[in-house]
């Protein structure tokens, strides 16, 4: 019933599965990068295919670690840090 109302699936838990298991689905199984290009959120790269979903320095906003999705730490209150010194007995 669900497959009657959708045109594709997007794999966000592990985008590599879209490539490995994509042929098992009757509708296209997209990576987040592919969805971002279809929606024209980012241009499609013809010279490479990004597989950097978990990279801290990702190429674009289709990844969960991209700078646009990070919490702004400058708004957090400063923490007092505790230094533990070993006893010298």
C-alpha positions as CSV (number, residue, x, y, z in Angstrom):
1,X,0.0,0.0,0.0
2,X,2.8,2.4,0.8
3,X,4.5,1.8,-2.5
4,X,1.4,2.9,-4.4
5,X,1.8,6.5,-3.2
6,X,5.5,7.1,-3.5
7,X,7.8,7.5,-6.5
8,X,11.1,6.7,-4.7
9,X,12.8,6.0,-1.4
10,X,15.7,7.8,0.3
11,X,18.1,5.8,2.4
12,X,19.4,8.0,5.2
13,X,20.5,5.4,7.8
14,X,23.4,4.2,5.7
15,X,23.5,5.8,2.2
16,X,25.9,3.1,0.9
17,X,22.9,0.7,1.1
18,X,21.2,2.7,-1.7
19,X,24.0,1.5,-4.0
20,X,24.3,-2.0,-2.6
21,X,20.6,-2.8,-2.3
22,X,19.0,-0.4,-4.8
23,X,18.2,-3.2,-7.3
24,X,16.0,-4.9,-4.6
25,X,13.4,-2.1,-4.7
26,X,10.8,-1.6,-7.3
27,X,11.1,2.2,-7.0
28,X,14.4,4.1,-7.0
29,X,16.4,4.0,-3.8
30,X,18.3,7.3,-3.5
31,X,21.2,8.5,-1.5
32,X,20.8,11.9,0.3
33,X,23.1,13.4,-2.3
34,X,20.9,12.1,-5.2
35,X,17.8,13.6,-3.5
36,X,19.6,16.9,-3.0
37,X,20.4,17.0,-6.8
38,X,16.9,15.9,-7.9
39,X,15.4,18.7,-5.8
40,X,18.0,21.1,-7.2
41,X,19.3,21.9,-3.8
42,X,22.9,21.3,-5.1
43,X,24.3,20.9,-8.6
44,X,25.0,17.4,-9.9
45,X,28.7,16.8,-9.9
46,X,29.9,15.2,-13.2
47,X,33.5,14.7,-12.2
48,X,32.9,12.7,-9.0
49,X,30.3,11.0,-6.9
50,X,30.3,12.1,-3.2
51,X,30.3,9.2,-0.7
52,X,31.1,11.4,2.3
53,X,27.9,11.2,4.3
54,X,29.7,10.8,7.7
55,X,32.7,12.9,6.9
56,X,33.4,15.9,9.2
57,X,34.5,17.9,6.2
58,X,31.8,16.9,3.7
59,X,31.4,18.4,0.3
60,X,27.9,19.5,0.7
61,X,24.8,20.0,2.9
62,X,23.4,16.5,2.0
63,X,25.4,15.1,4.9
64,X,24.6,15.2,8.6
65,X,28.0,16.5,9.6
66,X,28.1,19.5,7.2
67,X,28.7,22.9,8.8
68,X,25.2,24.1,8.1
69,X,23.8,21.3,10.4
70,X,26.2,21.8,13.3
71,X,25.1,23.4,16.5
72,X,26.5,26.9,17.0
73,X,28.7,26.3,20.1
74,X,29.4,30.1,20.6
75,X,25.9,30.3,22.1
76,X,26.6,27.7,24.7
77,X,27.6,28.7,28.2
78,X,31.2,28.2,29.1
79,X,31.9,25.1,31.2
80,X,34.3,25.0,34.1
81,X,36.8,22.2,33.7
82,X,38.2,20.2,36.5
83,X,41.8,19.1,36.5
84,X,42.6,15.9,38.4
85,X,46.2,15.6,39.7
86,X,47.6,12.2,40.7
87,X,48.7,11.9,44.3
88,X,52.5,11.8,44.7
89,X,52.8,9.4,47.7
